[in-house]
Amino acid sequence: MPGYRVLREVDANAGVKRLRATVAGERIAAVVDTETTGLDPTNDRIIEIAVQRMIFDGGKRIVEIERARSWLEDPQRPLSADISRLTGLVDRDLCGQRFDDEAILEMVGASDIVIAHNAAFDRPFLDRRFPSLSDFPWACSLSQLDWRDLGYDGRALGHLVLQSGWFFDGHRAGNDTSALITLLGTMAPDGRSVLAHLLDRCERDSHRIDAIGAPFEAKDGLKSRGYKWDAVRRHWWREVEASELSHEEDWLETEVYRGRGRPRSIPITPRTRFKRESQA
């Protein structure tokens, strides 16, 4: 009927109980999502973790999905009203709960890459809670995809899923991983999966450019060019691909420093990207 669009519900229980062994050319990605007591990985705690793995082939197409698993953990402190409203969790849901560290380490540890929809948020929390996983490569579907170029409007997971013809009950970690895998398996206008576009981007090395000592009057130009303010180190910074580094350094010299200083460049790889020390 004209004027209507049918949306399908994301099946949070979809997938096999355990992935099969991979064959030549295949790799495993672990899609993760966390719910936490707040925004600071140093002082706040993870209260829910979900992990859902998938096998993708040499063409970066998803060929098998494992059922999502999620765990709760007692943060040993009361949840704020805002966190309870956001997650649907209350103190009694978490009382006495503990993550299954062995299962989480096994699932993520047997994967080749970790994917999250906001890796800059999720990675520092997971690195702190599970230090043995801190050297894994990460990809971020929120920041590493040009969603507009892929035919989407906006970047919020729920909005992107709706535009793909699906809906889900968000703000619980297990539902979010299933929704993200559904989205990653969607075909882009060029006939390649969204996952393929993400992996192409995340596998490229880049550099963090710190505009140390940039004059105050340069702030508007830096901001308009995509630089962000580092409130801890108190300077502007941005990440650029390795192929753009020389051009960006030339721009900084011409438009910002003019012979009165120079930026600092820090190489970033998929294994270091989104770590707190490289993004804070």
C-alpha positions as CSV (number, residue, x, y, z in Angstrom):
1,M,0.0,0.0,0.0
2,P,1.5,3.4,-0.9
3,G,2.6,5.6,2.0
4,Y,3.7,2.7,4.2
5,R,7.0,1.0,4.8
6,V,7.4,-2.4,6.5
7,L,10.2,-2.7,9.0
8,R,11.6,-6.1,10.2
9,E,12.6,-6.7,13.8
10,V,16.3,-7.6,14.3
11,D,16.4,-11.1,15.6
12,A,18.6,-10.9,18.8
13,N,18.6,-14.7,19.0
14,A,19.8,-15.3,15.5
15,G,23.0,-17.2,14.8
16,V,24.6,-20.6,15.5
17,K,25.5,-21.6,19.1
18,R,29.2,-21.7,18.2
19,L,31.1,-20.7,15.1
20,R,32.6,-23.4,12.9
21,A,36.3,-23.5,12.1
22,T,37.4,-21.0,9.5
23,V,38.9,-21.9,6.2
24,A,41.5,-20.2,4.1
25,G,40.7,-16.6,3.5
26,E,38.2,-16.3,6.3
27,R,38.5,-14.2,9.4
28,I,36.5,-13.7,12.6
29,A,35.3,-10.3,13.9
30,A,33.9,-9.8,17.5
31,V,31.2,-7.2,17.7
32,V,31.1,-5.8,21.2
33,D,28.9,-3.4,23.1
34,T,29.1,-2.2,26.7
35,E,26.8,-0.5,29.2
36,T,28.5,1.4,32.0
37,T,27.9,3.4,35.1
38,G,29.2,6.6,33.4
39,L,31.5,8.1,30.8
40,D,34.9,7.8,32.5
41,P,36.7,4.5,32.2
42,T,39.0,5.4,35.1
43,N,36.3,5.9,37.6
44,D,33.2,4.3,36.1
45,R,32.6,0.5,35.6
46,I,31.1,-1.7,33.0
47,I,27.8,-3.2,34.1
48,E,27.0,-5.2,30.9
49,I,29.0,-6.6,28.1
50,A,27.7,-8.3,24.9
51,V,29.9,-10.1,22.4
52,Q,28.7,-11.5,19.1
53,R,31.1,-13.0,16.6
54,M,30.9,-13.5,12.8
55,I,33.0,-15.1,10.1
56,F,33.7,-13.0,7.0
57,D,35.3,-14.2,3.8
58,G,38.0,-12.8,1.5
59,G,35.4,-10.5,-0.1
60,K,34.5,-9.2,3.4
61,R,31.0,-10.6,3.3
62,I,29.5,-12.1,6.4
63,V,29.1,-15.9,6.0
64,E,28.2,-17.1,9.5
65,I,27.0,-15.4,12.7
66,E,27.3,-16.6,16.2
67,R,24.5,-16.0,18.7
68,A,25.1,-13.0,20.9
69,R,26.1,-13.6,24.5
70,S,25.9,-11.0,27.3
71,W,26.9,-10.8,30.9
72,L,26.2,-8.5,33.8
73,E,28.5,-7.3,36.6
74,D,27.8,-5.6,40.0
75,P,29.7,-2.3,40.0
76,Q,29.6,-2.3,43.8
77,R,27.8,1.1,43.8
78,P,24.3,2.3,43.2
79,L,23.3,3.1,39.6
80,S,22.3,6.7,38.9
81,A,18.7,7.3,37.8
82,D,20.0,8.4,34.4
83,I,21.9,5.2,33.8
84,S,18.9,3.1,34.9
85,R,16.6,5.0,32.5
86,L,19.2,4.6,29.7
87,T,19.9,0.9,30.1
88,G,16.7,-0.4,31.8
89,L,18.9,-2.0,34.5
90,V,18.4,-1.4,38.2
91,D,20.6,-2.2,41.2
92,R,18.8,-5.5,41.9
93,D,19.5,-6.8,38.4
94,L,23.3,-6.4,39.1
95,C,23.5,-7.4,42.7
96,G,26.0,-10.3,43.1
97,Q,26.5,-10.6,39.3
98,R,30.0,-11.2,37.8
99,F,31.3,-11.3,34.3
100,D,32.3,-14.7,32.9
101,D,35.9,-13.6,32.3
102,E,36.9,-16.9,30.8
103,A,34.1,-16.9,28.2
104,I,34.7,-13.3,27.3
105,L,38.4,-13.7,26.9
106,E,37.9,-16.9,24.8
107,M,35.4,-15.3,22.4
108,V,37.3,-12.0,21.9
109,G,40.7,-13.7,22.1
110,A,39.9,-16.1,19.2
111,S,38.9,-13.1,16.9
112,D,41.0,-11.2,14.4
113,I,39.4,-7.8,15.0
114,V,37.0,-6.1,17.4
115,I,34.2,-3.9,16.1
116,A,32.0,-1.4,18.0
117,H,29.7,1.4,17.1
118,N,31.6,3.8,19.3
119,A,35.0,2.3,19.8
120,A,36.5,5.4,21.3
121,F,34.0,4.8,24.2
122,D,34.0,1.0,24.5
123,R,37.7,0.3,24.0
124,P,39.1,2.2,27.0
125,F,36.6,0.4,29.3
126,L,37.4,-3.0,27.9
127,D,41.2,-2.4,28.0
128,R,40.9,-1.5,31.6
129,R,38.7,-4.4,32.6
130,F,40.5,-7.0,30.4
131,P,44.1,-5.9,30.0
132,S,45.1,-9.0,28.1
133,L,42.8,-7.9,25.2
134,S,44.4,-4.4,25.0
135,D,46.6,-5.2,21.9
136,F,43.7,-6.2,19.5
137,P,42.9,-4.2,16.4
138,W,39.7,-2.3,16.6
139,A,37.3,-0.8,14.1
140,C,34.5,1.8,14.7
141,S,31.4,1.9,12.6
142,L,30.4,5.3,14.0
143,S,33.6,7.2,13.1
144,Q,35.3,5.3,10.3
145,L,32.5,5.2,7.8
146,D,31.2,8.0,5.6
147,W,27.5,7.1,6.1
148,R,26.3,9.8,3.8
149,D,28.4,8.4,1.0
150,L,26.9,5.0,1.7
151,G,23.4,6.5,1.3
152,Y,22.4,7.1,4.9
153,D,21.4,10.1,6.9
154,G,22.9,10.4,10.4
155,R,25.2,8.1,12.4
156,A,23.1,6.9,15.4
157,L,22.8,3.1,15.3
158,G,19.1,3.1,15.7
159,H,18.6,5.6,12.9
160,L,20.9,3.7,10.6
161,V,19.1,0.4,11.3
162,L,15.7,2.0,10.6
163,Q,17.0,3.3,7.3
164,S,18.1,-0.2,6.4
165,G,14.5,-1.5,7.0
166,W,14.9,-2.9,10.5
167,F,14.1,-2.0,14.1
168,F,15.3,-3.2,17.4
169,D,15.0,-2.6,21.2
170,G,18.1,-0.5,21.8
171,H,20.2,0.4,24.9
172,R,20.8,-3.2,25.9
173,A,24.2,-4.5,24.8
174,G,23.0,-7.8,23.3
175,N,20.4,-6.1,21.1
176,D,22.9,-3.5,20.0
177,T,25.5,-6.1,18.8
178,S,22.8,-7.9,16.8
179,A,21.6,-4.6,15.2
180,L,25.2,-3.7,14.3
181,I,25.9,-7.0,12.6
182,T,22.6,-6.7,10.7
183,L,23.8,-3.2,9.5
184,L,27.3,-4.4,8.6
185,G,25.8,-7.2,6.4
186,T,23.8,-4.6,4.4
187,M,24.9,-4.0,0.8
188,A,26.1,-0.5,-0.1
189,P,25.2,1.2,-3.4
190,D,28.4,-0.1,-4.9
191,G,27.4,-3.7,-4.3
192,R,29.9,-4.3,-1.4
193,S,28.9,-4.8,2.2
194,V,29.0,-2.1,4.8
195,L,31.5,-4.4,6.6
196,A,33.8,-4.3,3.6
197,H,33.8,-0.5,3.6
198,L,34.6,-0.5,7.3
199,L,37.4,-3.0,7.1
200,D,39.0,-1.1,4.1
201,R,39.1,2.0,6.3
202,C,40.2,0.6,9.5
203,E,43.1,-1.4,8.0
204,R,44.8,1.7,6.8
205,D,47.4,3.3,9.1
206,S,47.0,6.9,10.1
207,H,48.6,9.7,12.2
208,R,47.4,11.8,15.1
209,I,48.5,15.3,14.5
210,D,48.9,17.4,17.7
211,A,48.9,21.1,17.0
212,I,51.1,21.9,20.0
213,G,51.6,25.6,20.7
214,A,49.2,26.7,18.0
215,P,48.3,30.4,18.5
216,F,44.9,31.2,20.0
217,E,43.8,33.1,17.0
218,A,44.1,29.9,14.9
219,K,41.4,28.1,16.8
220,D,38.6,28.8,14.4
221,G,40.6,27.6,11.4
222,L,41.6,24.4,13.2
223,K,38.1,23.7,14.3
224,S,36.7,24.2,10.9
225,R,39.3,21.8,9.5
226,G,38.2,19.0,11.8
227,Y,40.6,19.5,14.7
228,K,39.3,18.6,18.2
229,W,40.3,20.2,21.5
230,D,42.2,17.9,23.9
231,A,41.2,19.2,27.3
232,V,43.8,17.2,29.1
233,R,46.8,18.0,27.0
234,R,45.4,21.4,26.1
235,H,46.0,21.5,22.4
236,W,44.1,20.8,19.1
237,W,44.4,17.5,17.3
238,R,43.0,15.4,14.5
239,E,43.6,12.1,12.9
240,V,44.6,11.9,9.2
241,E,45.5,9.0,6.9
242,A,49.2,8.4,6.2
243,S,48.8,9.6,2.6
244,E,47.5,13.0,3.9
245,L,50.2,13.6,6.5
246,S,52.5,15.7,4.4
247,H,49.7,17.9,3.0
248,E,48.3,18.5,6.5
249,E,51.7,19.4,7.9
250,D,52.1,21.9,5.0
251,W,48.7,23.4,5.8
252,L,49.6,23.8,9.5
253,E,52.9,25.6,8.6
254,T,51.2,27.9,6.1
255,E,48.0,28.7,8.0
256,V,48.9,28.2,11.7
257,Y,52.5,28.2,12.7
258,R,54.1,30.4,10.0
259,G,57.6,29.5,11.1
260,R,56.8,29.8,14.9
261,G,56.5,26.2,15.8
262,R,55.6,22.8,14.4
263,P,53.1,20.0,15.1
264,R,53.7,16.6,16.6
265,S,52.8,13.5,14.6
266,I,52.1,10.1,16.3
267,P,51.6,7.0,14.1
268,I,48.3,5.1,14.7
269,T,47.6,1.5,13.7
270,P,44.5,-0.6,14.1
271,R,46.0,-2.0,17.3
272,T,46.5,1.4,18.9
273,R,43.5,3.4,17.4
274,F,40.9,4.3,20.0
275,K,43.1,3.6,23.0
276,R,42.6,6.2,25.6
277,E,46.2,7.5,25.5
278,S,45.9,8.0,21.7
279,Q,42.5,9.8,21.8
280,A,42.2,11.4,25.2
